[in-house]
Amino acid sequence: MQLQQLAYFVAVAEVRHFTHAAEGLQVAQPSLSKQIRTLESELGAPLFSRARGNITLTPAGEALLPLARRILADVETARREVQDLTGLRRGRVRLGATPSLFAGLLADALALFRGRYPGIELHVEESGSRDLVHDLARGQLDLALIILPLQSSDPALETTPILREDLVVVSPRPATPPGPYVRIADLRNQPLVMFRQGYDLREATLAACRQAGFEPKFAVEGGEMDAVLRFVEAGLGPALVPSMVLSGRPGLAGTPLAPPGLQRTIALAHRKDVHPTRAAQAFRRTLLGFLTDAETAGELPPGVGRIG
């Protein structure tokens, strides 16, 4: 089994077309087809069903695809790690985080890192915590800021808790809050603006409502962070969000939950079976130092506390 064969297999699996895959790889289509046939022969099973020109993955192909993607990602990481050895003048960091973190703390941390290591490429992935865990497992990210605790079915990750953040009930600012706090039970008859599947905030909201004895109603669901906040501004309903996302949004007001409230723990994570590259380690040091300095200077957003 050769890396080139795996690359050809993944390309065809993604576009479901041999000719288009060959064009994307800038290789001759017969050569690509021959390499995939050789791979199928070595594995002892067909990887594609080619009935009537419709290319689909066989069960063997479905099983191989995530493994092939991970192998190729790990090889690329290894190649860049060797290139990193020239004093971090080159390299790459692939970082994932939730939208609330990119909109808040991480922009300044990324700017600090860029100033120290201008030759290192920065690639960011903005998504919900559940999706980021899966991207880490597939080798598509070097580091990710995810929400703890992990599920028992999650892949083996090394996690370092770094921040604790309060969740608040957000509503349009002209609305007058009923008091200094909101109880989860107060949301029983209020249709909520709800995040899409894959967001830890969706699961946190559902769990809190169910613990209070009711199943929440949705005014609208399926949004990303920016969409959810805009829907709340438009008056579609309240939402449960991290306190830090309200910075720079004068049209929104956040009301704390009644004690003990709800918090979430943010951790920096990477795969246990892959040692972070030197570039990723440098970013980790930069981020942790930035957070420590921000805490010392009293510059962490309201409702956010440092761990460790």
C-alpha positions as CSV (number, residue, x, y, z in Angstrom):
1,M,0.0,0.0,0.0
2,Q,1.5,3.3,-1.1
3,L,0.7,6.9,0.0
4,Q,0.0,7.8,-3.6
5,Q,-2.6,5.1,-3.8
6,L,-4.3,6.4,-0.7
7,A,-4.3,9.9,-2.0
8,Y,-5.9,8.8,-5.3
9,F,-8.5,6.8,-3.4
10,V,-9.4,9.7,-1.2
11,A,-9.7,12.0,-4.2
12,V,-12.1,9.7,-6.0
13,A,-14.1,9.1,-2.8
14,E,-14.5,12.9,-2.3
15,V,-15.7,13.8,-5.8
16,R,-17.2,10.3,-6.8
17,H,-15.7,10.7,-10.3
18,F,-12.5,9.2,-11.6
19,T,-11.9,11.8,-14.4
20,H,-12.6,14.8,-12.1
21,A,-10.3,13.3,-9.4
22,A,-7.5,12.9,-11.9
23,E,-7.9,16.4,-13.1
24,G,-7.8,17.7,-9.6
25,L,-4.6,15.8,-8.9
26,Q,-3.2,16.7,-12.3
27,V,-2.5,13.1,-13.3
28,A,-3.7,10.9,-16.2
29,Q,-7.0,9.2,-15.5
30,P,-5.7,5.8,-16.6
31,S,-2.8,6.0,-14.2
32,L,-5.1,6.9,-11.4
33,S,-7.5,4.1,-12.2
34,K,-4.6,1.6,-12.4
35,Q,-3.2,2.7,-8.9
36,I,-6.7,2.2,-7.4
37,R,-7.1,-1.2,-9.0
38,T,-3.7,-2.2,-7.5
39,L,-4.8,-1.0,-4.1
40,E,-8.0,-3.0,-4.3
41,S,-6.0,-6.0,-5.3
42,E,-3.6,-5.6,-2.4
43,L,-6.5,-5.2,0.0
44,G,-8.5,-8.1,-1.5
45,A,-11.7,-6.1,-1.8
46,P,-13.3,-3.6,-4.2
47,L,-13.4,0.0,-2.8
48,F,-15.8,1.5,-5.3
49,S,-19.0,0.3,-6.9
50,R,-19.0,1.5,-10.6
51,A,-22.5,0.4,-11.6
52,R,-23.8,2.4,-14.6
53,G,-21.1,5.0,-14.2
54,N,-22.4,5.9,-10.7
55,I,-19.4,5.8,-8.3
56,T,-20.2,4.8,-4.7
57,L,-18.1,3.5,-1.9
58,T,-18.3,-0.2,-1.1
59,P,-18.4,-1.3,2.6
60,A,-14.6,-1.8,2.3
61,G,-14.2,1.7,0.9
62,E,-16.3,3.2,3.7
63,A,-14.1,1.5,6.2
64,L,-10.9,2.7,4.5
65,L,-11.8,6.3,3.9
66,P,-11.4,7.8,7.5
67,L,-8.2,5.8,8.0
68,A,-6.8,6.9,4.7
69,R,-7.6,10.6,5.5
70,R,-5.9,10.2,8.9
71,I,-2.8,8.6,7.4
72,L,-2.4,11.3,4.8
73,A,-2.9,14.0,7.4
74,D,-0.3,12.5,9.7
75,V,2.2,12.2,6.9
76,E,1.7,15.9,6.1
77,T,2.2,16.7,9.7
78,A,5.4,14.7,9.8
79,R,6.7,16.5,6.7
80,R,6.0,19.9,8.2
81,E,7.5,18.8,11.5
82,V,10.8,18.1,9.8
83,Q,10.6,21.5,8.1
84,D,10.0,23.1,11.5
85,L,13.5,22.2,12.5
86,T,14.9,25.4,11.0
87,G,14.2,27.5,14.1
88,L,10.4,27.8,13.6
89,R,10.9,29.9,10.5
90,R,8.5,27.6,8.8
91,G,5.6,25.4,9.8
92,R,1.9,25.3,10.2
93,V,-0.6,25.3,13.0
94,R,-4.2,24.1,12.4
95,L,-6.3,25.4,15.3
96,G,-10.0,24.7,16.0
97,A,-12.2,26.6,18.4
98,T,-15.7,27.5,19.1
99,P,-17.0,30.8,17.5
100,S,-17.3,32.5,20.9
101,L,-13.5,32.0,21.4
102,F,-12.5,33.2,18.0
103,A,-14.7,36.3,18.4
104,G,-13.2,37.0,21.8
105,L,-9.8,36.0,23.2
106,L,-8.2,34.1,20.4
107,A,-8.0,37.0,17.9
108,D,-5.5,38.8,20.1
109,A,-3.6,35.5,20.9
110,L,-3.3,34.7,17.2
111,A,-2.0,38.2,16.5
112,L,0.7,37.8,19.3
113,F,1.7,34.4,17.9
114,R,1.9,35.8,14.3
115,G,4.2,38.6,15.5
116,R,6.6,36.2,17.1
117,Y,6.5,33.5,14.3
118,P,5.6,35.3,11.0
119,G,6.8,32.3,8.9
120,I,4.3,29.9,10.4
121,E,1.1,29.3,8.6
122,L,-2.1,29.7,10.6
123,H,-5.2,27.7,9.6
124,V,-8.3,28.0,11.8
125,E,-11.5,26.0,12.0
126,E,-14.5,27.5,13.6
127,S,-17.1,25.0,14.7
128,G,-19.0,23.4,17.6
129,S,-17.0,21.4,20.2
130,R,-18.4,18.0,19.1
131,D,-17.3,18.7,15.5
132,L,-13.9,19.8,16.7
133,V,-13.3,16.6,18.6
134,H,-14.0,14.6,15.5
135,D,-11.7,16.8,13.4
136,L,-8.9,16.2,15.9
137,A,-9.5,12.4,15.7
138,R,-9.3,12.6,11.9
139,G,-6.0,14.4,12.0
140,Q,-7.4,17.6,10.4
141,L,-6.4,19.8,13.4
142,D,-3.2,20.0,15.5
143,L,-4.9,21.7,18.5
144,A,-8.4,22.6,19.4
145,L,-10.2,24.4,22.2
146,I,-13.0,22.1,23.2
147,I,-15.6,21.9,25.9
148,L,-15.2,19.4,28.8
149,P,-16.2,16.8,29.7
150,L,-15.6,14.5,26.8
151,Q,-18.1,11.8,26.0
152,S,-17.1,8.1,26.7
153,S,-17.3,7.5,23.0
154,D,-14.8,10.3,22.1
155,P,-11.4,9.4,20.8
156,A,-8.3,9.5,23.1
157,L,-7.3,13.1,23.5
158,E,-4.9,14.9,25.8
159,T,-6.8,17.8,27.4
160,T,-5.6,20.7,29.5
161,P,-8.4,22.8,31.1
162,I,-7.6,26.5,30.7
163,L,-10.8,28.6,31.2
164,R,-14.1,28.4,33.0
165,E,-16.9,30.5,31.5
166,D,-20.4,31.5,32.7
167,L,-23.4,30.9,30.5
168,V,-26.1,33.6,30.5
169,V,-29.6,34.0,29.0
170,V,-29.4,36.6,26.2
171,S,-32.3,38.7,25.1
172,P,-32.8,42.0,23.2
173,R,-31.6,44.9,25.3
174,P,-34.9,46.9,25.2
175,A,-36.5,44.0,27.1
176,T,-36.5,44.5,30.9
177,P,-35.1,41.5,32.7
178,P,-37.5,40.1,35.4
179,G,-34.7,40.5,38.0
180,P,-31.0,40.0,38.6
181,Y,-31.2,36.4,37.7
182,V,-33.1,34.0,35.4
183,R,-34.1,30.5,36.5
184,I,-34.0,27.8,33.9
185,A,-37.6,27.1,34.8
186,D,-38.5,30.6,33.7
187,L,-37.8,29.4,30.1
188,R,-40.5,26.7,30.2
189,N,-43.0,28.7,28.1
190,Q,-40.5,30.7,26.1
191,P,-39.6,29.4,22.6
192,L,-35.8,29.4,22.4
193,V,-33.4,30.2,19.7
194,M,-31.3,27.0,19.4
195,F,-28.0,26.1,18.0
196,R,-27.4,23.4,15.3
197,Q,-26.4,19.9,16.1
198,G,-22.7,19.6,17.1
199,Y,-22.7,22.6,19.4
200,D,-22.1,21.9,23.1
201,L,-24.3,24.8,23.9
202,R,-27.3,23.0,22.4
203,E,-26.6,20.0,24.6
204,A,-26.1,22.2,27.7
205,T,-29.4,24.0,27.1
206,L,-31.3,20.8,26.6
207,A,-29.8,19.1,29.6
208,A,-30.5,22.1,31.9
209,C,-34.1,22.3,30.7
210,R,-34.7,18.6,31.2
211,Q,-33.2,18.7,34.7
212,A,-35.7,21.5,35.4
213,G,-38.5,19.1,34.4
214,F,-39.5,20.3,30.9
215,E,-38.6,19.8,27.2
216,P,-37.8,23.2,25.7
217,K,-39.7,24.7,22.7
218,F,-37.8,26.2,19.8
219,A,-38.7,29.4,18.0
220,V,-35.9,28.5,15.4
221,E,-33.0,26.1,15.5
222,G,-30.0,25.2,13.5
223,G,-27.9,28.4,13.7
224,E,-24.3,29.1,14.1
225,M,-23.3,31.6,16.9
226,D,-23.6,34.8,14.8
227,A,-27.0,33.6,13.4
228,V,-28.3,32.7,16.9
229,L,-27.3,36.2,18.3
230,R,-28.9,37.9,15.3
231,F,-32.1,35.9,15.8
232,V,-32.2,37.0,19.4
233,E,-31.7,40.6,18.4
234,A,-34.6,40.3,16.0
235,G,-36.9,39.2,18.9
236,L,-37.3,35.5,17.9
237,G,-36.6,34.4,21.4
238,P,-33.9,34.1,24.1
239,A,-30.9,31.8,24.0
240,L,-28.3,30.4,26.4
241,V,-24.8,31.6,25.3
242,P,-21.3,32.2,26.8
243,S,-21.0,35.6,28.5
244,M,-18.0,36.6,26.4
245,V,-19.9,36.7,23.1
246,L,-21.9,39.8,24.2
247,S,-18.9,42.1,23.9
248,G,-19.5,44.5,21.1
249,R,-23.2,43.7,20.8
250,P,-25.0,46.7,22.4
251,G,-28.4,45.4,21.2
252,L,-28.2,42.4,23.5
253,A,-28.3,41.9,27.2
254,G,-27.1,38.9,29.2
255,T,-28.8,37.9,32.4
256,P,-27.0,35.5,34.7
257,L,-28.7,32.3,35.7
258,A,-29.7,31.9,39.3
259,P,-27.0,30.4,41.6
260,P,-25.2,28.1,41.2
261,G,-25.7,29.0,37.5
262,L,-24.2,27.2,34.6
263,Q,-20.5,27.1,33.6
264,R,-18.5,25.4,30.9
265,T,-14.9,24.3,31.0
266,I,-12.7,25.1,28.0
267,A,-9.7,22.9,27.4
268,L,-6.8,22.8,24.9
269,A,-6.7,19.4,23.3
270,H,-4.7,17.3,20.9
271,R,-4.5,13.6,20.0
272,K,-2.8,11.4,22.5
273,D,-1.2,9.3,19.8
274,V,0.4,12.2,17.9
275,H,3.0,14.5,19.6
276,P,2.2,18.1,18.7
277,T,4.6,19.7,16.1
278,R,7.1,22.3,17.3
279,A,4.9,25.0,15.8
280,A,1.8,23.7,17.6
281,Q,3.8,23.6,20.9
282,A,4.9,27.2,20.3
283,F,1.3,28.2,19.8
284,R,0.3,26.4,23.0
285,R,3.0,28.3,25.0
286,T,1.9,31.6,23.4
287,L,-1.7,31.0,24.2
288,L,-1.2,30.0,27.8
289,G,1.1,32.9,28.4
290,F,-1.3,35.3,26.8
291,L,-4.2,34.1,29.1
292,T,-2.0,34.3,32.2
293,D,-1.0,37.9,31.4
294,A,-4.7,38.8,30.6
295,E,-5.8,37.4,33.9
296,T,-3.0,39.3,35.8
297,A,-4.0,42.6,34.1
298,G,-7.7,42.0,34.7
299,E,-8.4,41.9,31.0
300,L,-10.3,38.6,30.8
301,P,-14.0,39.2,29.7
302,P,-16.7,39.2,32.4
303,G,-17.7,35.8,33.4
304,V,-14.5,34.2,32.3
305,G,-11.9,32.7,34.7
306,R,-8.5,31.2,34.3
307,I,-7.8,27.6,35.3
308,G,-4.3,26.4,36.2
